[in-house]
Amino acid sequence: MTTVQGSDINTQVYCKIRVEIMKLIKCIVRPNKIDEVREALEKASVSGMTITEVRGHGRQKGHKAVYRGREYEVSLLPKTMIELAVSDDLVDEVIRVVIQTARTGDIGDGRIWVMAIDEGYNIRTAARDM
């Protein structure tokens, strides 16, 4: 309990603080695997994801393509990024599901990063919800 004192008022404020550790998981996967990954995440009761078409390369470093008889170097390959904000206890399950459904065994299968989320706000209500 905290007492807030003003010029004419003496108000007691009760605060109940709920701290939930949240993580941001970013996954880069092959575009042809996105539907499988999304469906597998939904079956695992993970919802609320952002999916973005991106371009880039890792060790794969692109490939050569032939268009109208001419050879071109394609250095930025199309990929799909999935971003999920999940509670800390779901991180291992999300990683397992993504790896299990996105893996082909070939170079270029993708990458997963896990980052801590310090704060999150609902834009409509301006409420801090993490």
N, CA and C of each residue as an Amber inpcrd file, in Angstrom:
protein
   390
   0.8470000  -1.1770000   0.0000000   0.0000000   0.0000000   0.0000000
   0.8870000   1.2330000   0.0000000   0.5250000   2.2040000  -0.8180000
   1.2730000   3.4510000  -0.9070000   0.3280000   4.5960000  -0.6040000
   0.7890000   5.5430000   0.1650000  -0.0110000   6.7230000   0.4590000
   0.4820000   7.8720000  -0.3920000  -0.4410000   8.4840000  -1.1390000
  -0.1140000   9.6270000  -1.9790000  -0.7380000  10.8520000  -1.3300000
   0.0840000  11.8550000  -1.0690000  -0.4390000  13.0560000  -0.4250000
  -0.3960000  14.2310000  -1.3790000  -1.4910000  14.9400000  -1.4740000
  -1.5730000  16.1560000  -2.2780000  -1.9210000  17.3080000  -1.3690000
  -2.2860000  18.4190000  -1.9400000  -2.5980000  19.5970000  -1.1260000
  -3.8410000  19.3870000  -0.2810000  -4.8970000  18.8290000  -0.8640000
  -6.1380000  18.6380000  -0.1220000  -6.5250000  17.1670000   0.0380000
  -5.7700000  16.2840000  -0.5610000  -6.2110000  14.8950000  -0.5510000
  -5.1780000  13.9840000   0.0930000  -5.6490000  12.9090000   0.6140000
  -4.8070000  11.8640000   1.1600000  -5.4010000  10.5460000   0.6440000
  -4.8050000   9.9810000  -0.4000000  -5.3700000   8.8280000  -1.0780000
  -4.4610000   7.6230000  -0.9010000  -5.0690000   6.4900000  -0.6680000
  -4.3050000   5.2570000  -0.5760000  -4.4320000   4.5130000  -1.9060000
  -3.3030000   4.0900000  -2.4400000  -3.2720000   3.3940000  -3.7170000
  -2.7730000   1.9830000  -3.4600000  -3.5460000   1.0120000  -3.8970000
  -3.1590000  -0.3880000  -3.7570000  -2.6360000  -0.8700000  -5.1060000
  -1.4560000  -1.4100000  -5.1110000  -0.8440000  -1.8810000  -6.3490000
  -0.6130000  -3.3860000  -6.2680000  -1.0520000  -4.0630000  -7.2720000
  -0.7530000  -5.4760000  -7.4030000   0.0860000  -5.6030000  -8.6720000
   1.3250000  -5.9560000  -8.4970000   2.2410000  -6.0230000  -9.6230000
   2.3810000  -7.4720000 -10.0550000   2.0820000  -7.7260000 -11.3320000
   2.2310000  -9.0590000 -11.9100000   3.3420000  -8.9800000 -12.9410000
   4.4030000  -9.6710000 -12.6850000   5.5340000  -9.6390000 -13.5900000
   5.5570000 -10.9570000 -14.3600000   5.4280000 -10.8480000 -15.6810000
   5.5080000 -12.0200000 -16.5390000   6.6560000 -11.7890000 -17.5020000
   7.6070000 -12.7000000 -17.5070000   8.7550000 -12.5530000 -18.3830000
   8.3360000 -12.9640000 -19.7830000   8.5340000 -12.0490000 -20.7290000
   8.1500000 -12.2870000 -22.1170000   9.3970000 -12.2920000 -22.9950000
   9.3290000 -13.0460000 -24.0690000  10.4240000 -13.1310000 -25.0380000
   9.8890000 -12.8540000 -26.4290000  10.7290000 -12.2370000 -27.2450000
  10.4230000 -12.0310000 -28.6550000  11.2190000 -13.0650000 -29.4280000
  10.5190000 -13.8890000 -30.1850000  11.1720000 -14.9050000 -31.0020000
  11.0480000 -14.4810000 -32.4520000  12.2000000 -14.3790000 -33.1260000
  12.2350000 -14.0530000 -34.5530000  12.7360000 -15.2770000 -35.2920000
  11.9730000 -15.7230000 -36.2630000  12.3310000 -16.8970000 -37.0450000
  12.3880000 -16.5100000 -38.5200000  13.4720000 -16.8600000 -39.1730000
  13.5840000 -16.6890000 -40.6270000  13.4660000 -18.0840000 -41.2210000
  12.4620000 -18.2960000 -42.0760000  12.2420000 -19.6140000 -42.6670000
  12.0440000 -19.4820000 -44.1760000  12.1120000 -20.6140000 -44.8560000
  11.8530000 -20.6480000 -46.2870000  10.3850000 -20.2700000 -46.5490000
  10.1210000 -19.4830000 -47.6100000   8.7390000 -19.0840000 -47.9020000
   7.7960000 -20.2680000 -48.1130000   8.2870000 -21.3630000 -48.6760000
   7.4140000 -22.5120000 -48.9300000   7.0690000 -23.2910000 -47.6560000
   7.6870000 -22.9480000 -46.5320000   7.4290000 -23.6280000 -45.2620000
   6.5180000 -22.8220000 -44.3280000   6.1820000 -21.5980000 -44.7060000
   5.4830000 -20.7060000 -43.7700000   4.1100000 -21.2410000 -43.3620000
   3.3490000 -21.7990000 -44.2990000   2.0190000 -22.3020000 -43.9390000
   2.1080000 -23.4710000 -42.9680000   3.0540000 -24.3740000 -43.1860000
   3.2450000 -25.5050000 -42.2770000   3.6300000 -25.0270000 -40.8790000
   4.5520000 -24.0670000 -40.8210000   5.0160000 -23.5490000 -39.5260000
   3.8760000 -22.8500000 -38.7970000   3.1330000 -22.0140000 -39.5090000
   2.0210000 -21.2790000 -38.8990000   0.9670000 -22.2450000 -38.3530000
   0.6120000 -23.2550000 -39.1390000  -0.3850000 -24.2310000 -38.6830000
   0.1170000 -25.0150000 -37.4760000   1.3880000 -25.3900000 -37.4790000
   1.9550000 -26.1260000 -36.3460000   1.9700000 -25.2620000 -35.0830000
   2.2730000 -23.9820000 -35.2130000   2.2510000 -23.0770000 -34.0580000
   0.8340000 -22.9150000 -33.5320000  -0.1490000 -22.8150000 -34.4250000
  -1.5380000 -22.6900000 -33.9850000  -2.0110000 -23.9580000 -33.2830000
  -1.5720000 -25.1320000 -33.7580000  -1.9140000 -26.3920000 -33.0780000
  -1.2930000 -26.4580000 -31.6980000  -0.1430000 -25.8090000 -31.5200000
   0.5280000 -25.7640000 -30.2180000  -0.0270000 -24.6400000 -29.3480000
  -1.1600000 -24.0700000 -29.7410000  -1.8470000 -22.9850000 -29.0100000
  -1.0260000 -21.7090000 -28.9150000  -0.2000000 -21.4520000 -29.9250000
   0.5530000 -20.1970000 -29.9950000  -0.1420000 -19.3290000 -31.0280000
  -0.5740000 -18.1580000 -30.6080000  -1.2580000 -17.2580000 -31.5340000
  -0.6330000 -15.8760000 -31.4280000  -1.0610000 -14.9860000 -32.2680000
  -0.5570000 -13.6240000 -32.2190000   0.8360000 -13.5050000 -32.7840000
   0.9750000 -13.7680000 -34.0670000   2.2840000 -13.6840000 -34.7050000
   2.2490000 -12.6610000 -35.8170000   3.4110000 -12.1420000 -36.1600000
   3.5650000 -11.2370000 -37.2990000   4.4190000 -11.9530000 -38.3260000
   3.9380000 -11.9670000 -39.5690000   4.6550000 -12.6400000 -40.6470000
   5.0060000 -11.6080000 -41.7060000   6.2940000 -11.5520000 -42.0730000
   6.7920000 -10.5550000 -43.0130000   7.6390000 -11.2250000 -44.0810000
   7.4520000 -10.8050000 -45.3350000   8.3240000 -11.2720000 -46.4040000
   9.6000000 -10.4480000 -46.3570000  10.7490000 -11.1240000 -46.3040000
  12.0420000 -10.4460000 -46.2060000  12.9960000 -11.0160000 -47.2550000
  14.1310000 -10.3750000 -47.4150000  15.1610000 -10.8560000 -48.3300000
  16.4940000 -10.8140000 -47.6030000  17.3560000 -11.7930000 -47.8560000
  18.6580000 -11.7980000 -47.2140000  19.4260000 -13.0520000 -47.5600000
  20.5810000 -13.2070000 -46.9270000  21.3640000 -14.4220000 -47.0960000
  22.2390000 -14.6400000 -45.8750000  22.5800000 -15.8810000 -45.6700000
  23.5090000 -16.2680000 -44.6210000  24.6640000 -16.9750000 -45.2880000
  24.9360000 -18.1870000 -44.8510000  26.0010000 -18.9680000 -45.4810000
  25.6540000 -19.3450000 -46.9130000  24.3810000 -19.3380000 -47.2310000
  23.9190000 -19.7290000 -48.5620000  24.4290000 -18.7650000 -49.6410000
  24.5280000 -17.5000000 -49.3280000  25.0770000 -16.4410000 -50.1820000
  24.4810000 -16.3680000 -51.5820000  23.2310000 -16.6700000 -51.7170000
  22.5500000 -16.4980000 -52.9980000  22.7770000 -17.6340000 -53.9690000
  22.3680000 -17.3950000 -55.2160000  22.5110000 -18.3970000 -56.2580000
  22.4890000 -17.7060000 -57.6160000  22.7630000 -18.4630000 -58.6630000
  22.7170000 -17.9270000 -60.0160000  21.3870000 -18.3060000 -60.6350000
  20.7890000 -17.3590000 -61.3530000  19.5180000 -17.5980000 -62.0270000
  19.6710000 -17.2460000 -63.5010000  18.9220000 -17.9220000 -64.3500000
  18.9350000 -17.6420000 -65.7830000  17.5840000 -17.0370000 -66.1510000
  17.6410000 -15.8630000 -66.7860000  16.4290000 -15.1740000 -67.2160000
  16.6410000 -14.7210000 -68.6520000  15.7950000 -15.1910000 -69.5590000
  15.8880000 -14.8670000 -70.9880000  17.2760000 -15.1400000 -71.5560000
  17.8340000 -16.2630000 -71.1660000  19.1170000 -16.6880000 -71.6910000
  20.3420000 -16.0650000 -71.0510000  20.1510000 -15.1480000 -70.1110000
  21.2850000 -14.5010000 -69.4370000  21.3580000 -14.9700000 -67.9940000
  22.5720000 -15.1360000 -67.5170000  22.7900000 -15.5920000 -66.1480000
  22.9310000 -14.3900000 -65.2160000  22.2260000 -14.4240000 -64.0750000
  22.2560000 -13.3510000 -63.0880000  22.6350000 -13.9150000 -61.7300000
  23.3300000 -13.1260000 -60.9390000  23.6720000 -13.4860000 -59.5630000
  22.5690000 -12.9410000 -58.6560000  21.9020000 -13.8170000 -57.9340000
  20.8620000 -13.4160000 -56.9900000  21.4720000 -13.5540000 -55.5970000
  21.8140000 -12.4150000 -54.9830000  22.5100000 -12.4720000 -53.6950000
  21.5610000 -12.3600000 -52.5000000  20.4030000 -11.7600000 -52.6820000
  19.4320000 -11.6580000 -51.5900000  18.2610000 -12.5800000 -51.9040000
  18.1240000 -13.6060000 -51.1020000  17.1060000 -14.6210000 -51.3420000
  15.8200000 -14.3060000 -50.5930000  14.6750000 -14.6310000 -51.1760000
  13.4090000 -14.3990000 -50.4690000  13.2700000 -15.3630000 -49.2910000
  12.9220000 -14.8160000 -48.1570000  12.6790000 -15.5990000 -46.9410000
  11.4240000 -15.0320000 -46.2830000  10.9580000 -15.6810000 -45.2350000
   9.8040000 -15.2050000 -44.4780000  10.1900000 -15.1260000 -43.0050000
   9.8460000 -13.9980000 -42.3670000  10.1580000 -13.8200000 -40.9520000
   8.8710000 -13.9160000 -40.1340000   8.9310000 -14.7210000 -39.0920000
   7.8270000 -14.8450000 -38.1360000   8.3010000 -14.2400000 -36.8280000
   7.5080000 -13.3320000 -36.2730000   7.8280000 -12.7310000 -34.9770000
   6.7090000 -13.0870000 -33.9990000   7.1000000 -13.5710000 -32.8270000
   6.1380000 -13.9680000 -31.8010000   6.5730000 -13.4260000 -30.4520000
   5.6490000 -12.8430000 -29.7260000   5.9040000 -12.4530000 -28.3350000
   5.2260000 -13.5040000 -27.4700000   6.0360000 -14.2800000 -26.7390000
   5.4920000 -15.3840000 -25.9430000   6.0360000 -15.3220000 -24.5190000
   5.3250000 -15.9610000 -23.6060000   5.8170000 -16.0240000 -22.2360000
   7.0340000 -16.9380000 -22.1920000   7.8570000 -16.7200000 -21.2070000
   9.1310000 -17.4330000 -21.0930000   8.9510000 -18.9610000 -21.0740000
   7.8530000 -19.4350000 -20.5060000   7.6540000 -20.8780000 -20.4230000
   7.2610000 -21.5230000 -21.7540000   6.9220000 -20.7240000 -22.7790000
   6.5710000 -21.2660000 -24.0950000   7.7290000 -21.2420000 -25.0860000
   8.8340000 -20.6190000 -24.7340000   9.9490000 -20.4360000 -25.6700000
  10.4630000 -21.7630000 -26.2140000  10.7410000 -22.7230000 -25.3490000
  11.2820000 -24.0020000 -25.8010000  10.3230000 -24.7260000 -26.7450000
   9.0290000 -24.6660000 -26.4410000   8.0230000 -25.3180000 -27.2880000
   7.9540000 -24.6610000 -28.6670000   7.9880000 -23.3350000 -28.7130000
   7.9530000 -22.6200000 -29.9960000   9.1800000 -22.9760000 -30.8270000
  10.3440000 -22.9730000 -30.2280000  11.5750000 -23.3170000 -30.9510000
  11.4940000 -24.7460000 -31.4910000  11.0290000 -25.6740000 -30.6610000
  10.9000000 -27.0650000 -31.0950000   9.9530000 -27.1980000 -32.2880000
   8.8030000 -26.5300000 -32.2290000   7.8120000 -26.6080000 -33.3070000
   8.3580000 -26.0120000 -34.5990000   9.0070000 -24.8540000 -34.5140000
   9.5400000 -24.2100000 -35.7190000  10.6330000 -25.0700000 -36.3530000
  11.5710000 -25.5520000 -35.5530000  12.6480000 -26.3750000 -36.1000000
  12.0870000 -27.6560000 -36.7200000  11.1490000 -28.2730000 -36.0380000
  10.5860000 -29.5300000 -36.5250000   9.8520000 -29.3580000 -37.8560000
   9.1510000 -28.2430000 -38.0380000   8.3580000 -28.0670000 -39.2600000
   9.1010000 -27.3480000 -40.3770000  10.0920000 -26.5220000 -40.0620000
  10.7820000 -25.7470000 -41.0960000  12.0240000 -26.4300000 -41.6400000
  12.5410000 -27.4080000 -40.9400000  13.8050000 -28.0450000 -41.3330000
  13.6360000 -28.9360000 -42.5590000  14.5350000 -28.7230000 -43.5420000
  14.6250000 -29.6170000 -44.7010000  15.9480000 -30.3660000 -44.6850000
  16.9090000 -29.8590000 -43.9210000  18.2390000 -30.4560000 -43.8730000
  19.2090000 -29.8150000 -44.8480000  18.7340000 -28.8650000 -45.6400000
  19.5860000 -28.1820000 -46.6110000  20.0230000 -26.8180000 -46.0900000
  21.1140000 -26.3010000 -46.6590000  21.5420000 -24.9410000 -46.3300000
  20.4260000 -23.9830000 -46.7260000  20.1630000 -23.0060000 -45.8740000
  19.1210000 -22.0200000 -46.1660000  17.8070000 -22.2990000 -45.4690000
  17.7940000 -23.2610000 -44.5320000  16.5580000 -23.5620000 -43.8020000
  16.1130000 -22.4060000 -42.9190000  17.0400000 -21.5930000 -42.4330000
  16.6400000 -20.4360000 -41.6460000  17.3850000 -20.3010000 -40.3370000
  16.8360000 -19.4420000 -39.4830000  17.4990000 -19.0610000 -38.2330000
  16.4340000 -18.6590000 -37.2220000  16.7340000 -18.8340000 -35.9300000
  15.8280000 -18.4080000 -34.8490000  16.6260000 -17.5850000 -33.8450000
  16.0680000 -16.4490000 -33.4430000  16.6590000 -15.6190000 -32.3910000
  15.6310000 -15.4420000 -31.2790000  16.1090000 -15.4030000 -30.0370000
  15.2480000 -15.1790000 -28.8760000  15.7810000 -13.9670000 -28.1310000
  14.9060000 -12.9920000 -27.8940000  15.2910000 -11.7490000 -27.2150000
  14.3250000 -11.4470000 -26.0790000  14.8230000 -10.8160000 -25.0490000
  13.9810000 -10.4030000 -23.9250000  13.1550000  -9.1780000 -24.3140000
  11.9300000  -9.1260000 -23.8050000  11.0730000  -7.9510000 -23.9980000
  11.0190000  -7.2200000 -22.6670000  11.4450000  -5.9680000 -22.6620000
  11.4260000  -5.1880000 -21.4260000  10.0410000  -4.6290000 -21.1220000
   9.3860000  -4.0860000 -22.1330000   8.0760000  -3.4740000 -21.9390000
   7.2210000  -3.6900000 -23.1750000   5.9040000  -3.6560000 -22.9920000
   4.9610000  -3.7380000 -24.0930000   3.7430000  -2.8990000 -23.7670000
   3.2190000  -2.2240000 -24.7670000   2.0750000  -1.3380000 -24.5590000
   0.9890000  -1.6310000 -25.5790000  -0.2560000  -1.5190000 -25.1550000
  -1.3960000  -1.6150000 -26.0440000  -1.6370000  -0.2210000 -26.6090000
  -1.5890000  -0.0740000 -27.9100000  -1.7220000   1.2500000 -28.5120000
  -3.1110000   1.8350000 -28.2730000  -4.1640000   1.0300000 -28.4060000
  -5.5270000   1.5400000 -28.2490000  -5.7850000   2.0790000 -26.8470000
  -5.3430000   1.3300000 -25.8240000  -5.6380000   1.7340000 -24.4480000
  -4.4830000   2.4630000 -23.7700000  -3.3080000   2.4130000 -24.3840000
  -2.0840000   2.9920000 -23.8220000  -1.6570000   2.2900000 -22.5360000
  -2.2200000   1.1330000 -22.2860000  -1.8790000   0.3840000 -21.0710000
  -0.6120000  -0.4250000 -21.2890000   0.2080000  -0.4540000 -20.2650000
   1.3870000  -1.3070000 -20.2820000   0.9110000  -2.7190000 -19.9550000
   1.1820000  -3.6550000 -20.8420000   0.6540000  -5.0010000 -20.6300000
   1.7390000  -6.0620000 -20.4950000   2.9740000  -5.6730000 -20.3250000
   4.0510000  -6.6350000 -20.0860000   4.9910000  -6.0690000 -19.0650000
